[in-house]
Amino acid sequence: MGGETFNLPVGPSDLCFDTSEFMKPSFSADEFLHNYRNAASLEQMRDDLGMYLKVLRNSMIELINADYQDFVHLSTELVDLDKRISDIQLPIEQLRGDIVQVRDVLTGTMSEITECLQKKREIRLKEAAVHEVERLTVTLDKVKEQLSSTTKTEMVSCLNLLERLSLDVVKLEFVVKLHEKHISEAMHEEAKDLKLLLLDKLKECFLQVLEKDDKKSIEQCLKIYLMLNEVKTAEETFRKCVVVPKMSQIICESSLQNNPQGLVGIYSKITDFVERKMKNLLEIVAKNPNFKDFDFLINAFWTEIEQRIELNMNSIFAPGNPDQFHQKFTSTLTFLDQIESFSANKSKFKEHPQYKSFMVKWNLMVYFQIRFQEIGATMESVCSKSLNQLFVTGKDFKLQPFVTMMTSIQTSWSDGVYLPHLFNRFFKLTLQLISRLASWIDQLLEAEKFECDDQTQTGFLMLVYIDVLTLLKEFPKILELTVKKAPSNFQSQKQLLESCFNESHRNLSDRLKKIEEKVSQDLIANSSPYIKQVNDIPRLYRKTNREVPTKNCAYVDHTLAATKDFHEKYGQNVGNERVLGFLENVFVALTEQYNSAVSEVLTSVQKTEESLRRLKNLRERGTGNTNPSTNERQGMSDDDKIRLQLQVDVIYWSREIEKFGIPQKKIPKLTELLKCVEEATKIHVAEEK
């Protein structure tokens, strides 16, 4: 009854688990609880497991009853089992001991055989080493003899001979390394000396073919160096024997001072050296894949150039004079680009440690700080001037802070100041200049009053407003300039640059709204005192026998004078739509005040009229005369004239607002004001009838 054929009894159908889980080879109680933790509560799972346990017990009892005879037979077979096991235990242990003895004998024999084979191998190696030493001695003598005769041969023959001898030297090195333990120290030294002699001869040939600019012979020399695994030796030879003698004359402080072109002239000589002395060598290395390990430009040329510039011309790194520093750094970048153009692997050139070390020598942060102080100080000094000193003429802008800010931005991105390596800092400087201008505007707006001889406060703020509008129009040009100057790695982030400029654009636009509010408040403050003259209208008509009003009072024109002057003065410069925005804010506030003043006067007139009427009625009752005179019934009363004058004024006010191009619906209280005076007049007329 193996596990493969035994089937568990089926439990009740309402169990919260699958009974087949218990037959899985990988059954785990923890995993079982984890899988069915959500199927039922722990109490229900306990009850279901107890129920299924009863099913298993019953199944076990039924199984025993069904196979009872087999169980009895099995128990009978197990009688005297221990005695039978003990009877066979002793022979088995004796057999085990014999097997262990045989294994030990075999192990010892194998060790002896292995030792003998190792000794035999060593004897063979010694014999081979003796033969190789004899051959090595012959090879050494032959190579020495042939190397001594190379001075008498032609260059081509010499190179061919050196190529053959290099093969012998390579074999010689292999033999020496293979039989290192069996070859004497003297033989080791002799082999090394022989290779050095070969390299000396190869060096002479290499320098000669470089001088003659023989491409074929240069390629053959490089093959020999590669064959000898002496790539670094070839590079070092070129560096010490070709680069160093020439560069020691070119790269020095005296040469820098005496050269008419200065640093540019020195870089020109270095580039000319590469063109004349290294061009063919670099082309040979670039064209032949086998020469990929050679890198004369970096290992033989650039390392020497960089070290000599650092040691002998360290004055070029001084950032004290920013103009000279910029000129030297930009000419250096041009020089590096020219050197990089000769490199087959441009990324390798820029990733070289000495290239990075050389670039770190240029203290760009100090240079930027100097430029930042120059540009920032200019902007700061202008923003600190008195308002009377800020007016400019003949410019796109009206005020000097805007002119200075634009000039500063253009200066910071000019060819004589901007450096691509500092793009992010110059971009930040541009945003800081705009922000400084915005803070200057905030200072003006926060001041309750500021002194300016040539302009009123409103006039000065409007000049600021006009300049802000002009500046916002220049933003696309500033952004275009910034993107144009951005290095290639920033070109893909144009959207990010635009978002930064949009933020500055929004900040300045917010200042426009604040200026609108400030100017509107000034206009309201200048106009609102005249509205108070509405209270004088009753005094003009009461007991004065004035004619019926047909013309508006002067206070209305006085109230409108400031807005008319503002519209006339700035409608063209700012734009009619923006000016109407100012006026709309002004008329909303003034109309609200006007409405309150008119309502107060009408209420006062109505109360006065009612008081007079009650007083008159009392008098008439006292005299017994209840019929009004003909003069009283005919004509217009003083109160009617007051109401009519208010209506004439309000209608005139409404028409003047509409002349500006502002609809009535944009002035919330205007319709209410018109309705108020119209109803007051109609009510009075109705009472007369």
Residue pairs with C-beta under 8 A, 6 or more apart in sequence:
3 23
3 25
6 23
8 19
8 20
8 22
8 23
8 56
9 55
9 56
9 58
9 59
10 19
11 19
11 51
11 52
11 55
12 51
12 52
12 55
15 48
15 51
15 52
16 36
16 39
16 40
16 44
16 45
16 48
17 32
17 36
17 39
17 45
17 48
17 49
19 52
21 27
21 32
21 35
33 45
36 45
39 45
40 48
64 71
125 179
125 182
126 182
128 179
129 179
129 182
129 183
130 182
132 175
132 178
132 179
133 179
133 182
133 183
133 187
135 175
136 172
136 175
136 176
136 183
136 187
136 191
139 168
139 171
139 172
140 172
140 190
140 191
140 194
142 168
143 165
143 168
143 169
143 172
143 194
143 198
144 194
144 197
146 161
146 165
147 165
147 194
147 197
147 198
147 201
150 158
150 161
150 162
150 201
153 161
155 205
155 208
155 209
155 214
155 217
156 217
158 201
158 205
159 205
159 209
159 217
159 220
159 221
159 224
162 198
162 201
162 202
162 205
162 224
163 220
163 223
163 224
163 227
165 198
166 198
166 202
166 224
166 227
166 228
167 227
169 194
169 195
169 198
169 228
170 227
170 228
172 191
172 194
172 195
173 191
173 195
176 183
176 187
176 188
176 191
180 188
195 228
198 228
199 228
199 230
199 233
202 221
202 224
202 225
202 228
203 237
203 241
205 217
205 221
206 218
206 221
206 225
206 234
206 237
206 238
207 237
207 241
207 242
209 217
209 218
209 221
210 218
210 238
210 242
210 277
210 281
213 280
215 280
215 284
218 280
218 281
218 284
219 284
219 288
221 234
222 234
222 284
222 285
222 288
222 291
222 294
223 290
225 231
225 233
225 234
226 290
226 291
226 293
226 294
231 293
231 294
232 299
234 294
235 294
235 295
235 296
235 299
235 300
236 300
238 281
238 296
238 300
238 301
239 299
239 300
239 301
239 303
239 304
242 277
242 300
243 300
243 301
243 304
243 305
244 304
246 273
246 277
247 270
247 273
247 304
247 305
247 308
248 308
249 255
250 266
250 269
250 270
250 273
251 266
251 270
251 305
251 308
251 309
251 312
251 313
252 308
252 312
252 313
253 312
253 313
253 315
255 266
256 262
256 263
256 266
256 313
256 315
256 316
259 265
259 266
261 268
263 313
263 316
263 327
263 328
263 331
263 332
264 331
266 313
267 331
267 332
267 334
267 335
267 338
270 305
270 335
271 335
271 338
271 339
274 297
274 301
274 339
274 342
278 296
278 297
278 301
278 342
279 342
281 296
282 296
282 297
282 342
282 344
284 291
285 291
285 294
285 295
285 296
285 344
286 344
295 348
297 339
297 342
297 343
297 349
298 343
298 348
298 349
298 352
302 339
302 349
302 352
302 354
302 355
303 354
306 354
306 355
306 357
306 358
307 354
309 316
309 358
310 358
310 361
314 361
316 328
316 332
317 361
317 362
317 363
318 325
319 325
319 363
319 364
319 366
319 367
319 370
322 367
322 370
322 371
322 374
322 417
323 416
325 367
326 367
326 416
326 417
326 419
327 416
329 362
329 364
329 367
329 419
330 419
332 362
336 355
339 349
340 346
340 349
340 350
343 349
349 355
364 419
364 421
364 422
367 419
367 422
368 422
368 425
368 426
371 412
371 417
372 425
372 429
375 408
375 411
375 412
375 429
375 433
376 429
376 432
376 436
378 404
378 408
379 401
379 404
379 405
379 408
379 433
379 436
379 437
380 436
382 390
382 400
382 401
382 404
383 401
383 436
383 437
383 440
385 400
386 451
387 450
387 451
387 452
387 455
387 460
388 451
388 452
388 453
388 454
389 400
390 399
390 400
390 401
391 398
391 399
391 400
391 454
392 398
392 399
392 400
392 403
395 403
396 470
397 403
397 406
397 467
397 470
397 471
398 463
398 466
398 467
399 463
399 464
399 467
401 437
401 440
402 437
402 467
402 468
402 470
402 471
405 433
405 434
405 436
405 437
405 471
406 471
406 474
408 433
409 430
409 433
409 478
410 481
411 417
412 418
412 426
412 429
412 430
412 433
413 426
413 430
413 481
413 482
413 485
418 426
418 485
419 426
420 485
420 487
421 487
423 485
423 486
423 487
423 490
424 490
426 485
427 482
427 497
427 500
430 478
430 482
431 500
431 501
431 504
434 504
434 507
434 508
435 504
435 507
437 471
437 508
438 504
438 507
438 508
438 511
441 464
441 468
441 511
441 514
441 515
442 511
442 514
444 450
444 460
444 461
444 464
445 461
445 511
445 514
445 515
445 518
449 457
450 457
450 460
452 460
455 463
457 522
458 519
458 522
458 523
458 566
461 515
461 518
461 519
461 522
462 515
462 519
462 569
462 570
462 574
464 515
465 512
465 515
465 516
465 519
465 574
466 570
466 573
466 574
468 508
468 511
468 512
468 515
469 512
469 574
469 578
471 508
472 505
472 508
472 509
475 501
475 504
475 505
478 501
479 497
479 498
479 501
482 497
482 501
483 491
483 494
483 497
486 493
486 494
486 497
490 497
516 581
516 582
516 585
517 585
519 582
520 582
520 585
520 586
520 589
523 562
523 563
523 566
523 582
523 586
524 586
524 589
524 590
526 562
527 559
527 560
527 561
527 562
527 563
527 586
527 590
528 559
528 589
528 590
528 593
530 555
530 556
530 558
530 559
531 555
531 559
531 590
531 593
531 594
531 597
532 597
533 553
533 555
533 558
534 555
534 594
534 597
534 598
534 601
534 646
534 649
535 597
535 600
535 601
536 555
537 553
537 601
537 642
537 645
537 646
538 601
538 604
538 605
538 608
538 642
540 546
540 645
541 549
541 638
541 641
541 642
541 645
542 638
542 642
543 638
544 638
546 641
548 636
548 641
548 644
549 641
549 644
549 645
549 648
550 648
551 648
552 648
552 649
552 652
552 653
553 645
553 649
555 649
556 649
556 652
556 653
556 656
559 590
559 594
559 653
560 653
560 656
563 583
563 586
563 587
563 660
566 579
566 582
566 583
567 579
567 583
567 660
570 579
571 579
576 661
580 660
580 661
580 662
583 660
583 662
584 662
584 666
584 667
587 657
587 662
587 667
587 670
588 666
588 667
588 668
588 669
591 653
591 657
591 667
591 668
591 669
591 670
591 673
592 668
592 669
594 650
594 653
594 669
594 673
595 669
595 672
595 673
595 676
598 646
598 650
598 673
598 676
598 677
599 676
601 642
601 646
602 643
602 646
602 676
602 677
602 680
605 639
605 642
605 643
606 639
608 639
609 637
609 639
620 626
636 644
639 684
640 681
640 684
640 688
643 677
643 680
643 681
643 684
644 681
646 677
646 680
647 677
647 678
647 680
647 681
650 673
650 674
650 676
650 677
651 674
651 677
653 673
654 664
654 670
654 673
654 674
657 664
657 667
657 670
658 664
664 670
664 671
664 674
665 671
